[in-house]
Amino acid sequence: MPKKQTSPPQNPPEQATEPAQPTEDRATMMAQIVLYPTAQAAVTLSKYNEECGALSLNELVKQLGEQVQRVKGGRLERSEEMLTAQAHTLDAIFHVLARRAVLNMGECMGACETYLKLALRAQSQCRSSWEAIAAIKNPPLAGYVKQANIAHGHQQVNNASASDASRARETENPPNQVLEQHDGERLDPRAPQAAGATDSDLETVGTLNRSKNTRR
């Protein structure tokens, strides 16, 4: 019987693999990814949106990077949209929790109290979102108030600055000068006054060494 010819074995298709990299370079790259804000946000978004199917982390990082650049450029339209949407979502959460609290009122007060606390917490976060939107639309002006005097009765306020008050309390010390003998004055009342000639020539005073002449 003629032998059945068999086809030569085919090599499996090549799979795309990452090029081998040194351990240190890969460790550095992984550390940078972990510390990169948009990369962390992309992973979190993919975990919370699994119902949307498999999401590309690279595309999420790209889109988040574009939003970051817009904010850096002063374009805050996306921030206003996000906060507005979150405010409406929090408002819906508040109403759902408030209705559940009503259903448990009178029967299970523990559950009713828990639902009411969560509802009021959602309401507080909703208010904070609207306050953030108002701050973005109308940023507060930076003002510096030196001093504000508010009194509801008789009150005496000294508005002198701290520097003026400190200068007023300073004691004026007379300069430390070497005592000199003038005409008609004696340093030692018991010492006789030396006679001097009229219009005598003045001579240069010698250098005074304070360490050797401490008793003067």
Secondary structure, DSSP 8 states (H G I E B T S, - for coil): ----------------------HHHHHHHHHHHHH-HHHHHHHHHHHHTGGG----HHHHHHHHHHHHHHHHTT--HHHHHHHHHHHHHHHHHHHHHHHHHHHHTTT-HHHHHHHHHHHHHHHHHHHHHHHHHHHHHS-------S-----SS--------HHHHHHHH-------------TT--SSTTS------TT----------TTT-TT-
